[in-house]
Amino acid sequence: MADATLYLFDGYNVLRAAGLEDRRELIDDLASFVAMSGARGVVVFDGVGEEERYGALEVRYAPHADALLERLAAEHRDREQVCLVSSDAAVRGTSGLKVAKVSSREFAATLEDVAHREDRPSRVGDRVDEETRARLEQLRRGPSAQGPPQRTD
């Protein structure tokens, strides 16, 4: 994978290559990827939608995602290391020589490795004492729960 400071992702192209059906799952995986790589990312989907930001990942929509990806590559390729992730030959060809290109299929394999890197998931419940756990449980159950939480000292 290229050592980029900015990753540009062809949203639906990467979604299909990764074998995913839900945009939210892809966005979550991409946000984790850019965070772990210390880079920024922009994922562009064809169509309309609410533009969002998840940490270092921007989610954008455009009537023609390819045109926006080409423009973003041109705007940033002289200032930073850009990596375009798409299997669309036209987009890859017009993004410029200074832009690293990775096929969506190749990237999807890397993404799968990143998504499953954690050996044991970290959970809040693993890090709180019993009294705090009991109070949280009472809050979760609401005011109808029986009595105050029991101290375990």
PyMOL CGO cylinders between C-alpha atoms (Angstrom):
from pymol import cmd
from pymol.cgo import CYLINDER

trace = [
    CYLINDER, 0.00, 0.00, 0.00, 1.28, 3.47, -0.87, 0.3, 1, 1, 1, 1, 1, 1,
    CYLINDER, 1.28, 3.47, -0.87, 2.55, 5.75, 1.92, 0.3, 1, 1, 1, 1, 1, 1,
    CYLINDER, 2.55, 5.75, 1.92, 0.00, 8.46, 1.29, 0.3, 1, 1, 1, 1, 1, 1,
    CYLINDER, 0.00, 8.46, 1.29, -1.06, 11.46, 3.31, 0.3, 1, 1, 1, 1, 1, 1,
    CYLINDER, -1.06, 11.46, 3.31, -4.36, 11.60, 1.42, 0.3, 1, 1, 1, 1, 1, 1,
    CYLINDER, -4.36, 11.60, 1.42, -6.39, 8.62, 0.22, 0.3, 1, 1, 1, 1, 1, 1,
    CYLINDER, -6.39, 8.62, 0.22, -9.17, 9.16, -2.31, 0.3, 1, 1, 1, 1, 1, 1,
    CYLINDER, -9.17, 9.16, -2.31, -11.68, 6.31, -2.42, 0.3, 1, 1, 1, 1, 1, 1,
    CYLINDER, -11.68, 6.31, -2.42, -14.17, 5.54, -5.18, 0.3, 1, 1, 1, 1, 1, 1,
    CYLINDER, -14.17, 5.54, -5.18, -17.00, 4.64, -2.79, 0.3, 1, 1, 1, 1, 1, 1,
    CYLINDER, -17.00, 4.64, -2.79, -19.23, 2.21, -4.63, 0.3, 1, 1, 1, 1, 1, 1,
    CYLINDER, -19.23, 2.21, -4.63, -16.25, 0.75, -6.48, 0.3, 1, 1, 1, 1, 1, 1,
    CYLINDER, -16.25, 0.75, -6.48, -14.50, -0.13, -3.19, 0.3, 1, 1, 1, 1, 1, 1,
    CYLINDER, -14.50, -0.13, -3.19, -17.80, -1.26, -1.63, 0.3, 1, 1, 1, 1, 1, 1,
    CYLINDER, -17.80, -1.26, -1.63, -18.31, -3.88, -4.35, 0.3, 1, 1, 1, 1, 1, 1,
    CYLINDER, -18.31, -3.88, -4.35, -14.67, -4.99, -4.34, 0.3, 1, 1, 1, 1, 1, 1,
    CYLINDER, -14.67, -4.99, -4.34, -14.81, -5.49, -0.56, 0.3, 1, 1, 1, 1, 1, 1,
    CYLINDER, -14.81, -5.49, -0.56, -17.96, -7.60, -0.91, 0.3, 1, 1, 1, 1, 1, 1,
    CYLINDER, -17.96, -7.60, -0.91, -19.92, -5.25, 1.35, 0.3, 1, 1, 1, 1, 1, 1,
    CYLINDER, -19.92, -5.25, 1.35, -23.54, -4.22, 0.97, 0.3, 1, 1, 1, 1, 1, 1,
    CYLINDER, -23.54, -4.22, 0.97, -23.80, -1.42, 3.52, 0.3, 1, 1, 1, 1, 1, 1,
    CYLINDER, -23.80, -1.42, 3.52, -22.15, 1.97, 2.94, 0.3, 1, 1, 1, 1, 1, 1,
    CYLINDER, -22.15, 1.97, 2.94, -21.96, 2.48, 6.71, 0.3, 1, 1, 1, 1, 1, 1,
    CYLINDER, -21.96, 2.48, 6.71, -19.79, -0.61, 7.13, 0.3, 1, 1, 1, 1, 1, 1,
    CYLINDER, -19.79, -0.61, 7.13, -17.43, 0.61, 4.41, 0.3, 1, 1, 1, 1, 1, 1,
    CYLINDER, -17.43, 0.61, 4.41, -17.26, 4.09, 5.93, 0.3, 1, 1, 1, 1, 1, 1,
    CYLINDER, -17.26, 4.09, 5.93, -16.44, 2.59, 9.33, 0.3, 1, 1, 1, 1, 1, 1,
    CYLINDER, -16.44, 2.59, 9.33, -13.68, 0.42, 7.83, 0.3, 1, 1, 1, 1, 1, 1,
    CYLINDER, -13.68, 0.42, 7.83, -12.23, 3.34, 5.86, 0.3, 1, 1, 1, 1, 1, 1,
    CYLINDER, -12.23, 3.34, 5.86, -12.28, 5.62, 8.91, 0.3, 1, 1, 1, 1, 1, 1,
    CYLINDER, -12.28, 5.62, 8.91, -10.34, 2.97, 10.83, 0.3, 1, 1, 1, 1, 1, 1,
    CYLINDER, -10.34, 2.97, 10.83, -7.90, 2.53, 7.96, 0.3, 1, 1, 1, 1, 1, 1,
    CYLINDER, -7.90, 2.53, 7.96, -7.02, 6.22, 7.63, 0.3, 1, 1, 1, 1, 1, 1,
    CYLINDER, -7.02, 6.22, 7.63, -6.79, 6.62, 11.40, 0.3, 1, 1, 1, 1, 1, 1,
    CYLINDER, -6.79, 6.62, 11.40, -4.40, 3.69, 11.68, 0.3, 1, 1, 1, 1, 1, 1,
    CYLINDER, -4.40, 3.69, 11.68, -2.30, 4.90, 8.75, 0.3, 1, 1, 1, 1, 1, 1,
    CYLINDER, -2.30, 4.90, 8.75, -2.06, 8.47, 10.08, 0.3, 1, 1, 1, 1, 1, 1,
    CYLINDER, -2.06, 8.47, 10.08, -3.48, 9.86, 6.85, 0.3, 1, 1, 1, 1, 1, 1,
    CYLINDER, -3.48, 9.86, 6.85, -6.60, 11.66, 5.72, 0.3, 1, 1, 1, 1, 1, 1,
    CYLINDER, -6.60, 11.66, 5.72, -9.19, 10.19, 3.43, 0.3, 1, 1, 1, 1, 1, 1,
    CYLINDER, -9.19, 10.19, 3.43, -12.08, 11.20, 1.21, 0.3, 1, 1, 1, 1, 1, 1,
    CYLINDER, -12.08, 11.20, 1.21, -14.61, 8.63, 0.08, 0.3, 1, 1, 1, 1, 1, 1,
    CYLINDER, -14.61, 8.63, 0.08, -16.84, 9.77, -2.77, 0.3, 1, 1, 1, 1, 1, 1,
    CYLINDER, -16.84, 9.77, -2.77, -20.15, 8.11, -3.64, 0.3, 1, 1, 1, 1, 1, 1,
    CYLINDER, -20.15, 8.11, -3.64, -22.23, 8.74, -6.75, 0.3, 1, 1, 1, 1, 1, 1,
    CYLINDER, -22.23, 8.74, -6.75, -25.53, 10.44, -5.96, 0.3, 1, 1, 1, 1, 1, 1,
    CYLINDER, -25.53, 10.44, -5.96, -26.75, 12.75, -3.25, 0.3, 1, 1, 1, 1, 1, 1,
    CYLINDER, -26.75, 12.75, -3.25, -26.39, 12.52, 0.49, 0.3, 1, 1, 1, 1, 1, 1,
    CYLINDER, -26.39, 12.52, 0.49, -25.31, 14.34, 3.60, 0.3, 1, 1, 1, 1, 1, 1,
    CYLINDER, -25.31, 14.34, 3.60, -21.60, 15.09, 3.66, 0.3, 1, 1, 1, 1, 1, 1,
    CYLINDER, -21.60, 15.09, 3.66, -20.08, 13.82, 6.89, 0.3, 1, 1, 1, 1, 1, 1,
    CYLINDER, -20.08, 13.82, 6.89, -16.75, 13.54, 8.66, 0.3, 1, 1, 1, 1, 1, 1,
    CYLINDER, -16.75, 13.54, 8.66, -15.56, 10.60, 10.73, 0.3, 1, 1, 1, 1, 1, 1,
    CYLINDER, -15.56, 10.60, 10.73, -12.24, 11.58, 12.25, 0.3, 1, 1, 1, 1, 1, 1,
    CYLINDER, -12.24, 11.58, 12.25, -9.82, 11.94, 9.34, 0.3, 1, 1, 1, 1, 1, 1,
    CYLINDER, -9.82, 11.94, 9.34, -12.32, 10.58, 6.79, 0.3, 1, 1, 1, 1, 1, 1,
    CYLINDER, -12.32, 10.58, 6.79, -14.63, 12.82, 4.77, 0.3, 1, 1, 1, 1, 1, 1,
    CYLINDER, -14.63, 12.82, 4.77, -17.70, 11.30, 3.13, 0.3, 1, 1, 1, 1, 1, 1,
    CYLINDER, -17.70, 11.30, 3.13, -18.79, 13.17, 0.01, 0.3, 1, 1, 1, 1, 1, 1,
    CYLINDER, -18.79, 13.17, 0.01, -21.44, 12.70, -2.67, 0.3, 1, 1, 1, 1, 1, 1,
    CYLINDER, -21.44, 12.70, -2.67, -21.39, 13.91, -6.26, 0.3, 1, 1, 1, 1, 1, 1,
    CYLINDER, -21.39, 13.91, -6.26, -23.52, 13.41, -9.36, 0.3, 1, 1, 1, 1, 1, 1,
    CYLINDER, -23.52, 13.41, -9.36, -20.37, 11.97, -10.95, 0.3, 1, 1, 1, 1, 1, 1,
    CYLINDER, -20.37, 11.97, -10.95, -17.96, 10.63, -8.31, 0.3, 1, 1, 1, 1, 1, 1,
    CYLINDER, -17.96, 10.63, -8.31, -15.26, 10.08, -10.95, 0.3, 1, 1, 1, 1, 1, 1,
    CYLINDER, -15.26, 10.08, -10.95, -15.15, 13.80, -11.81, 0.3, 1, 1, 1, 1, 1, 1,
    CYLINDER, -15.15, 13.80, -11.81, -14.82, 14.79, -8.14, 0.3, 1, 1, 1, 1, 1, 1,
    CYLINDER, -14.82, 14.79, -8.14, -12.09, 12.21, -7.54, 0.3, 1, 1, 1, 1, 1, 1,
    CYLINDER, -12.09, 12.21, -7.54, -10.15, 13.52, -10.56, 0.3, 1, 1, 1, 1, 1, 1,
    CYLINDER, -10.15, 13.52, -10.56, -10.51, 17.11, -9.31, 0.3, 1, 1, 1, 1, 1, 1,
    CYLINDER, -10.51, 17.11, -9.31, -9.43, 16.24, -5.75, 0.3, 1, 1, 1, 1, 1, 1,
    CYLINDER, -9.43, 16.24, -5.75, -6.39, 14.37, -7.08, 0.3, 1, 1, 1, 1, 1, 1,
    CYLINDER, -6.39, 14.37, -7.08, -5.41, 17.37, -9.24, 0.3, 1, 1, 1, 1, 1, 1,
    CYLINDER, -5.41, 17.37, -9.24, -5.88, 19.82, -6.35, 0.3, 1, 1, 1, 1, 1, 1,
    CYLINDER, -5.88, 19.82, -6.35, -3.73, 17.88, -3.90, 0.3, 1, 1, 1, 1, 1, 1,
    CYLINDER, -3.73, 17.88, -3.90, -1.10, 15.97, -5.91, 0.3, 1, 1, 1, 1, 1, 1,
    CYLINDER, -1.10, 15.97, -5.91, 1.45, 18.82, -5.86, 0.3, 1, 1, 1, 1, 1, 1,
    CYLINDER, 1.45, 18.82, -5.86, 1.19, 19.39, -2.08, 0.3, 1, 1, 1, 1, 1, 1,
    CYLINDER, 1.19, 19.39, -2.08, 0.95, 15.89, -0.64, 0.3, 1, 1, 1, 1, 1, 1,
    CYLINDER, 0.95, 15.89, -0.64, 1.23, 12.18, -1.38, 0.3, 1, 1, 1, 1, 1, 1,
    CYLINDER, 1.23, 12.18, -1.38, -2.09, 11.17, -2.89, 0.3, 1, 1, 1, 1, 1, 1,
    CYLINDER, -2.09, 11.17, -2.89, -3.30, 7.61, -3.38, 0.3, 1, 1, 1, 1, 1, 1,
    CYLINDER, -3.30, 7.61, -3.38, -6.37, 6.99, -5.51, 0.3, 1, 1, 1, 1, 1, 1,
    CYLINDER, -6.37, 6.99, -5.51, -8.25, 3.77, -4.78, 0.3, 1, 1, 1, 1, 1, 1,
    CYLINDER, -8.25, 3.77, -4.78, -10.41, 2.81, -7.74, 0.3, 1, 1, 1, 1, 1, 1,
    CYLINDER, -10.41, 2.81, -7.74, -10.66, 0.12, -10.36, 0.3, 1, 1, 1, 1, 1, 1,
    CYLINDER, -10.66, 0.12, -10.36, -12.06, 2.57, -12.89, 0.3, 1, 1, 1, 1, 1, 1,
    CYLINDER, -12.06, 2.57, -12.89, -9.38, 2.80, -15.59, 0.3, 1, 1, 1, 1, 1, 1,
    CYLINDER, -9.38, 2.80, -15.59, -10.56, 6.21, -16.80, 0.3, 1, 1, 1, 1, 1, 1,
    CYLINDER, -10.56, 6.21, -16.80, -10.28, 7.79, -13.34, 0.3, 1, 1, 1, 1, 1, 1,
    CYLINDER, -10.28, 7.79, -13.34, -6.92, 6.20, -12.70, 0.3, 1, 1, 1, 1, 1, 1,
    CYLINDER, -6.92, 6.20, -12.70, -5.63, 7.36, -16.07, 0.3, 1, 1, 1, 1, 1, 1,
    CYLINDER, -5.63, 7.36, -16.07, -6.67, 10.99, -15.67, 0.3, 1, 1, 1, 1, 1, 1,
    CYLINDER, -6.67, 10.99, -15.67, -5.58, 11.47, -12.04, 0.3, 1, 1, 1, 1, 1, 1,
    CYLINDER, -5.58, 11.47, -12.04, -1.99, 12.30, -13.01, 0.3, 1, 1, 1, 1, 1, 1,
    CYLINDER, -1.99, 12.30, -13.01, 1.43, 10.72, -12.82, 0.3, 1, 1, 1, 1, 1, 1,
    CYLINDER, 1.43, 10.72, -12.82, 2.15, 12.02, -9.31, 0.3, 1, 1, 1, 1, 1, 1,
    CYLINDER, 2.15, 12.02, -9.31, -0.83, 10.12, -7.88, 0.3, 1, 1, 1, 1, 1, 1,
    CYLINDER, -0.83, 10.12, -7.88, -0.34, 6.57, -6.62, 0.3, 1, 1, 1, 1, 1, 1,
    CYLINDER, -0.34, 6.57, -6.62, -3.06, 4.21, -7.83, 0.3, 1, 1, 1, 1, 1, 1,
    CYLINDER, -3.06, 4.21, -7.83, -4.37, 1.08, -6.16, 0.3, 1, 1, 1, 1, 1, 1,
    CYLINDER, -4.37, 1.08, -6.16, -7.15, -1.10, -7.52, 0.3, 1, 1, 1, 1, 1, 1,
    CYLINDER, -7.15, -1.10, -7.52, -10.22, -1.45, -5.36, 0.3, 1, 1, 1, 1, 1, 1,
    CYLINDER, -10.22, -1.45, -5.36, -9.73, -5.23, -5.20, 0.3, 1, 1, 1, 1, 1, 1,
    CYLINDER, -9.73, -5.23, -5.20, -6.13, -4.90, -4.00, 0.3, 1, 1, 1, 1, 1, 1,
    CYLINDER, -6.13, -4.90, -4.00, -7.16, -2.31, -1.42, 0.3, 1, 1, 1, 1, 1, 1,
    CYLINDER, -7.16, -2.31, -1.42, -10.09, -4.45, -0.23, 0.3, 1, 1, 1, 1, 1, 1,
    CYLINDER, -10.09, -4.45, -0.23, -7.64, -7.20, 0.72, 0.3, 1, 1, 1, 1, 1, 1,
    CYLINDER, -7.64, -7.20, 0.72, -5.59, -4.69, 2.74, 0.3, 1, 1, 1, 1, 1, 1,
    CYLINDER, -5.59, -4.69, 2.74, -8.73, -3.29, 4.32, 0.3, 1, 1, 1, 1, 1, 1,
    CYLINDER, -8.73, -3.29, 4.32, -9.79, -6.74, 5.49, 0.3, 1, 1, 1, 1, 1, 1,
    CYLINDER, -9.79, -6.74, 5.49, -6.43, -7.19, 7.23, 0.3, 1, 1, 1, 1, 1, 1,
    CYLINDER, -6.43, -7.19, 7.23, -6.76, -3.82, 9.00, 0.3, 1, 1, 1, 1, 1, 1,
    CYLINDER, -6.76, -3.82, 9.00, -10.36, -4.46, 10.04, 0.3, 1, 1, 1, 1, 1, 1,
    CYLINDER, -10.36, -4.46, 10.04, -9.42, -7.73, 11.75, 0.3, 1, 1, 1, 1, 1, 1,
    CYLINDER, -9.42, -7.73, 11.75, -6.08, -6.74, 13.27, 0.3, 1, 1, 1, 1, 1, 1,
    CYLINDER, -6.08, -6.74, 13.27, -7.28, -6.43, 16.88, 0.3, 1, 1, 1, 1, 1, 1,
    CYLINDER, -7.28, -6.43, 16.88, -6.77, -9.72, 18.73, 0.3, 1, 1, 1, 1, 1, 1,
    CYLINDER, -6.77, -9.72, 18.73, -9.23, -9.03, 21.51, 0.3, 1, 1, 1, 1, 1, 1,
    CYLINDER, -9.23, -9.03, 21.51, -11.75, -6.19, 21.27, 0.3, 1, 1, 1, 1, 1, 1,
    CYLINDER, -11.75, -6.19, 21.27, -11.48, -3.62, 24.02, 0.3, 1, 1, 1, 1, 1, 1,
    CYLINDER, -11.48, -3.62, 24.02, -14.72, -3.12, 25.94, 0.3, 1, 1, 1, 1, 1, 1,
    CYLINDER, -14.72, -3.12, 25.94, -15.58, -0.51, 28.52, 0.3, 1, 1, 1, 1, 1, 1,
    CYLINDER, -15.58, -0.51, 28.52, -16.97, -3.24, 30.76, 0.3, 1, 1, 1, 1, 1, 1,
    CYLINDER, -16.97, -3.24, 30.76, -13.50, -4.77, 30.97, 0.3, 1, 1, 1, 1, 1, 1,
    CYLINDER, -13.50, -4.77, 30.97, -12.13, -1.58, 32.52, 0.3, 1, 1, 1, 1, 1, 1,
    CYLINDER, -12.13, -1.58, 32.52, -14.71, -0.56, 35.16, 0.3, 1, 1, 1, 1, 1, 1,
    CYLINDER, -14.71, -0.56, 35.16, -15.07, -1.69, 38.73, 0.3, 1, 1, 1, 1, 1, 1,
    CYLINDER, -15.07, -1.69, 38.73, -18.15, -3.54, 40.01, 0.3, 1, 1, 1, 1, 1, 1,
    CYLINDER, -18.15, -3.54, 40.01, -19.73, -0.49, 41.68, 0.3, 1, 1, 1, 1, 1, 1,
    CYLINDER, -19.73, -0.49, 41.68, -19.51, 1.53, 38.47, 0.3, 1, 1, 1, 1, 1, 1,
    CYLINDER, -19.51, 1.53, 38.47, -20.81, -1.42, 36.49, 0.3, 1, 1, 1, 1, 1, 1,
    CYLINDER, -20.81, -1.42, 36.49, -23.83, -1.69, 38.86, 0.3, 1, 1, 1, 1, 1, 1,
    CYLINDER, -23.83, -1.69, 38.86, -24.58, 2.05, 38.55, 0.3, 1, 1, 1, 1, 1, 1,
    CYLINDER, -24.58, 2.05, 38.55, -24.37, 1.87, 34.77, 0.3, 1, 1, 1, 1, 1, 1,
    CYLINDER, -24.37, 1.87, 34.77, -26.71, -1.11, 34.78, 0.3, 1, 1, 1, 1, 1, 1,
    CYLINDER, -26.71, -1.11, 34.78, -29.19, 0.85, 36.92, 0.3, 1, 1, 1, 1, 1, 1,
    CYLINDER, -29.19, 0.85, 36.92, -29.02, 3.78, 34.50, 0.3, 1, 1, 1, 1, 1, 1,
    CYLINDER, -29.02, 3.78, 34.50, -29.56, 1.41, 31.59, 0.3, 1, 1, 1, 1, 1, 1,
    CYLINDER, -29.56, 1.41, 31.59, -32.63, -0.13, 33.20, 0.3, 1, 1, 1, 1, 1, 1,
    CYLINDER, -32.63, -0.13, 33.20, -34.08, 3.26, 34.14, 0.3, 1, 1, 1, 1, 1, 1,
    CYLINDER, -34.08, 3.26, 34.14, -35.77, 4.60, 37.28, 0.3, 1, 1, 1, 1, 1, 1,
    CYLINDER, -35.77, 4.60, 37.28, -38.07, 1.60, 37.62, 0.3, 1, 1, 1, 1, 1, 1,
    CYLINDER, -38.07, 1.60, 37.62, -35.13, -0.64, 38.62, 0.3, 1, 1, 1, 1, 1, 1,
    CYLINDER, -35.13, -0.64, 38.62, -35.38, -1.98, 42.15, 0.3, 1, 1, 1, 1, 1, 1,
    CYLINDER, -35.38, -1.98, 42.15, -33.34, -0.14, 44.82, 0.3, 1, 1, 1, 1, 1, 1,
    CYLINDER, -33.34, -0.14, 44.82, -29.92, 1.46, 44.72, 0.3, 1, 1, 1, 1, 1, 1,
    CYLINDER, -29.92, 1.46, 44.72, -26.92, -0.36, 43.34, 0.3, 1, 1, 1, 1, 1, 1,
    CYLINDER, -26.92, -0.36, 43.34, -25.25, -2.66, 45.84, 0.3, 1, 1, 1, 1, 1, 1,
    CYLINDER, -25.25, -2.66, 45.84, -21.69, -1.91, 46.96, 0.3, 1, 1, 1, 1, 1, 1,
    CYLINDER, -21.69, -1.91, 46.96, -19.27, -4.76, 46.49, 0.3, 1, 1, 1, 1, 1, 1,
    CYLINDER, -19.27, -4.76, 46.49, -16.45, -3.55, 48.80, 0.3, 1, 1, 1, 1, 1, 1,
]
cmd.load_cgo(trace, "trace")
